């Protein structure tokens, strides 16, 4: 039976801290990307609603522009929901893994 010196344990702990720091940075990057994309979808939804109100009130007559933006918004929302579903599926798959 061999005993490891304390210095190797300390270096292993430092390596673990470095890995945790990298993971937290990656988490922050992922959070930023996710927040930015949801903000963009939200802005797109608000713009489409605003254009619809303008058309109903008669202040904006560019109906084609509204239809194009509404379609873009719908596609953006569908993409966001698919990404969300994939993330949830991946999380559930990880939770089913046996350690």
C-alpha positions as CSV (number, residue, x, y, z in Angstrom):
1,X,0.0,0.0,0.0
2,X,1.4,3.4,-1.0
3,X,0.5,6.7,0.4
4,X,0.3,9.8,-1.8
5,X,2.1,12.9,-0.6
6,X,0.0,15.8,0.5
7,X,1.3,18.0,-2.3
8,X,-0.3,15.8,-5.0
9,X,-3.6,16.0,-3.2
10,X,-3.3,19.8,-3.0
11,X,-2.5,20.1,-6.7
12,X,-5.5,17.9,-7.5
13,X,-7.7,20.2,-5.5
14,X,-6.3,23.2,-7.3
15,X,-7.0,21.5,-10.7
16,X,-10.5,20.9,-9.5
17,X,-10.9,24.6,-8.6
18,X,-9.6,25.6,-12.1
19,X,-12.1,23.2,-13.7
20,X,-14.9,24.6,-11.7
21,X,-13.9,28.1,-12.7
22,X,-13.9,27.2,-16.3
23,X,-17.3,25.5,-15.9
24,X,-18.8,28.5,-14.2
25,X,-17.4,30.7,-17.1
26,X,-19.0,28.4,-19.6
27,X,-22.2,28.5,-17.6
28,X,-22.2,32.3,-17.7
29,X,-21.5,32.3,-21.4
30,X,-24.4,29.9,-22.0
31,X,-26.7,32.0,-19.7
32,X,-25.7,35.2,-21.6
33,X,-26.5,33.6,-25.0
34,X,-29.8,32.2,-23.8
35,X,-30.8,35.5,-22.2
36,X,-29.8,37.4,-25.4
37,X,-31.8,35.1,-27.7
38,X,-34.9,35.2,-25.5
39,X,-34.7,39.0,-25.3
40,X,-34.5,39.2,-29.1
41,X,-37.6,36.9,-29.5
42,X,-39.4,39.1,-26.9
43,X,-38.5,42.3,-28.9
44,X,-39.7,40.7,-32.1
45,X,-43.0,39.7,-30.4
46,X,-43.5,43.3,-29.1
47,X,-42.7,44.7,-32.5
48,X,-45.2,42.4,-34.2
49,X,-47.9,43.4,-31.7
50,X,-47.1,47.1,-32.1
51,X,-47.4,46.8,-35.9
52,X,-50.7,44.9,-35.6
53,X,-52.1,47.6,-33.4
54,X,-51.0,50.3,-35.9
55,X,-52.7,48.5,-38.7
56,X,-55.9,48.0,-36.8
57,X,-55.9,51.7,-35.9
58,X,-55.2,52.6,-39.5
59,X,-52.0,54.6,-38.8
60,X,-49.8,52.0,-40.7
61,X,-50.9,50.7,-44.1
62,X,-47.9,48.4,-44.7
63,X,-49.7,45.2,-44.1
64,X,-47.1,43.1,-46.0
65,X,-44.3,44.3,-43.7
66,X,-46.4,43.2,-40.7
67,X,-47.0,39.8,-42.2
68,X,-43.3,39.3,-42.8
69,X,-42.4,40.4,-39.3
70,X,-45.1,38.2,-37.8
71,X,-43.8,35.2,-39.7
72,X,-40.3,35.9,-38.6
73,X,-41.5,36.2,-35.0
74,X,-43.4,32.9,-35.3
75,X,-40.3,31.1,-36.6
76,X,-38.1,32.6,-33.9
77,X,-40.5,31.5,-31.2
78,X,-40.7,28.0,-32.6
79,X,-36.9,27.8,-32.7
80,X,-36.7,29.0,-29.1
81,X,-39.2,26.3,-28.0
82,X,-37.2,23.6,-29.9
83,X,-34.0,24.6,-28.2
84,X,-35.7,24.6,-24.9
85,X,-37.1,21.2,-25.5
86,X,-33.7,19.9,-26.5
87,X,-32.1,21.3,-23.3
88,X,-34.8,19.7,-21.2
89,X,-34.4,16.4,-23.0
90,X,-30.6,16.5,-22.4
91,X,-31.1,17.3,-18.7
92,X,-33.5,14.4,-18.3
93,X,-31.1,12.1,-20.1
94,X,-28.3,13.2,-17.7
95,X,-30.5,12.6,-14.7
96,X,-31.3,9.1,-15.9
97,X,-27.6,8.2,-16.1
98,X,-26.3,5.9,-13.4
99,X,-23.1,7.0,-11.7
